[in-house]
């Protein structure tokens, strides 16, 4: 029987392997034939949920039908868009067309990664004026950026708007009516923050009524990533920046009032939901019907909300401190063309097609965003699309009148500095808003004045480095050769020697090209500034500025050392004891040990995507099983269990990781991939008996379940990664280093986060001290 | 205390069985802890989207939603089949490469004397401590300059260039083989290559097994490598495809993700079950010396 099964498994395995090789080579062949038939190949990169994906797909298929020479590869990178774009740039294969978000506009325009469109648009206007003039001027303007003055709204046109949305609050009509608040008046006249606070209180008071028992209703929920936070601050008359980007105005009275207002509602009155668990967020709670209103957010929520049957919903304007301060953020996306596209004409044709009427109408039907073309936006296609729950979509259009283009600095580290730090006051309540604002300002100024930005650097002299390197290698080989010559060997010994070297040559080649060479390059680059998005020849020589930055400016460095220490001190002894315990158990000589051995090994086979989702559920503060078990125990001591990854993260996230690691302790070794050779685990013997060391007693020093950043991102309605709250953890080293961002004790070195965000995410490590596009590896040299 | 020994003898039996009982209890407890997440995964994979979204991974399934499985694997979700083909191709080539290259190098270190051997071996062992991150970016740059980004080569080639840990295992194993055997073969006129191919490799079954299993598990579940090197959707591996469940609203399709994960880990579980005995033996024989 067992043999039969084994035979069957073998057959299946061979079948799968043969089929796999067959299908992959078939794909290669058909790709190759296709490249002959359709020589013009464009790659486009976008994001989008299934609805948006389908729209883009249909448009692309239409375009391909109409242009038989063109083949379009469409990549929907979803929430990993930014990393995907940056990696493609780094790989030297940028997509020909891609979604351009306002955050990326300044930096990408300044780096010369985008193709300016003015020339072509002018010609287009001569031919077809109605279409171009149909775009909302404000939205067109939002894609003008002047690299010289760093101002958005003027200068060359870098993208063509695909769509946009103004900000609103979505309201749960049932809750508003139950609380006796008239939504109609709000829709007509707008409302003030005082009225908002009042409404939130009334709705939260519904909890006292018996029919709402056990539901945990909150009056509202604030979306608080930088762009939406800014909307709230605007509506109090404040802003992030004053006259220039050095002047952070968060500490001025207007912005302070806004922040204090948020703190009051969220943390003091608790009428606005302040989510603590990680798998439950305000957005989900709104859908569950437990939140009175949610905002400021855009139209992109509609596809999600249209399926709500539990309650009726509608939209209202964003409140303002006083009616004259009414303001709306605009969120917008455009299609932009890569500066290095090989087919600029075709790419522009495709751009026109993608921003044309057809796509806009389809988009309008789905309710994803507001069409950028006025005639579509003001038609029933947008205002009253088929199958949409009735709501005042006009509120979105009204907001255009008082919408404002935001000015963003080209150093998009800003978003991370503010996004990470502001939570310390407005959602964690660890600091008061004024201190917090001042800290943000000084962190931002430190960023702007970092040693790396102080001056223009000269390019690295690769010829010099190359010749020195070559000379070194030649000398080294000569010395070896000379020494070898001195010793006379017999023919047999020489044969031995030759054979030996031949046998180890695979490792030698790998060692030279995949280990020593890269290490030296890393070392060199640690004295340089280089964005992986440009060729190596663009690297600048910065001397010791990276190290200076690390030891003097970078606040995360010492913090991460501390966190590393905490992790090591906690995890090594516990891990060792657990491994020893498992080893002893496995060798206790009980019957049926092989079953237990299998069970203990099992965690190592579950892929980490699933593992991370599971652990997030298990550690969730609201409904996780772990805290459900702990709660009665801790209640005995009069406390509550820690909110592992929520507000207690500073202290408890690391223990949580230790626990997760323990789970893998029974497994031999799941990540010993052999690909990156740095991950081996040396099996230790745990007893005198040879059996002792077997199987599950293999102890691990390394993490077994890597939780990559990609899995642990907060969910917001926004398409893009919002705050990078949960940063990546890859293995001990990088893990502990990244902990700080995870904990929000300190953000990851801001430079890495933003400009290198993509790369860092992709590599699962932070390339520390790669500031603002510089990519020098210093940290690996310290670890 | 000689006079105490008879009485202690008589109490040995119950004591031992009590110890056994304790061992079993601990083992069971541990098993529960290790199995519970799997229960969650299986459980969630059969539930509806709403149940999972509400965080209900725990309560037993009322009506199993088997349709989650085909749905999660469908082209618009995970697009399982191409991903499976890609993963299989990469994994197969990696496993073969790892076995061949590591055994070659292990043989070289174990059975030949040449100048620089000791120092090279020490260097090799010490590279095991090297964090992968040091070399990651430059290696990426290297493969990029070779035009290999978005192909399988950057994932396969390093496996053919031997990894120190497995080399170490092979070396330890080959060192144990009696010299007489090799001498005899040599006297019979065997070339080094034939000694390797016809004597060494066939003898090293246990080591090959453990290298194969570890490499398989590592490559099958590898997320970082494919994430770095593979761009186009058609080249996605299973681990990358699984990640695509993470949509705009977080993992709103957690039930489908779990279904897909269960399918994905199936080969690993089967492999472990099928080769468990071999696996355990092999670690004992080769790794522990």
Interface residues (C-beta under 8 A of the other chain):
Chain A: X6 X9 X16 X17 X19 X20 X21 X23 X24 X27 X47 X48 X49 X50 X73 X75 X76 X78 X79 X80 X84 X87 X88 X90 X91 X92 X93 X279 X280 X281 X283 X284 X288 X304 X480 X484 X487 X493 X496 X497 X499 X500 X501 X502 X503 X504 X506 X507 X508 X509 X510 X511 X513 X514 X515 X517 X518 X519 X521 X522 X525 X532 X536 X582 X585 X588 X590 X594 X596 X597 X598 X599 X600 X601 X602 X603 X604 X605 X606 X607 X608 X609 X610 X611 X613 X614 X615 X617 X618 X620 X622 X623 X624 X625 X663 X666 X668 X669 X670 X671 X672 X673 X674 X675 X676 X677 X678 X679 X680 X681 X682 X683 X685 X690 X691 X693 X694 X695 X698 X706 X708 X710 X711 X713 X714 X715 X717 X718 X719 X730 X731 X733 X734 X759 X762 X763 X764 X765 X767 X775 X777 X779 X780 X781 X783
Chain B: X20 X23 X24 X26 X27 X30 X31 X33 X34 X35 X36 X37 X38 X40 X41 X53 X54 X55 X56 X57 X58 X76 X81 X82 X84 X85 X86 X87 X88 X89 X92 X94 X98 X101 X102 X104 X105 X107 X108 X109 X112 X113 X114 X115 X116 X117 X120 X123 X124 X127 X128 X129 X130 X131 X132 X133 X134 X135 X136 X137 X138 X139 X140 X141 X142 X144 X149 X150 X155 X158 X159 X160 X161 X162 X163 X164 X165 X166 X167 X192 X196 X214 X215 X217 X218 X219 X221 X222 X223 X224 X225 X227 X228 X231 X232 X233 X234 X238 X239 X242 X243 X244 X245 X246 X247 X248 X249 X250 X251 X254 X257 X258 X261 X264 X265 X268 X269 X270 X272 X273 X274 X276 X277 X279 X280 X281 X283 X284 X287 X288
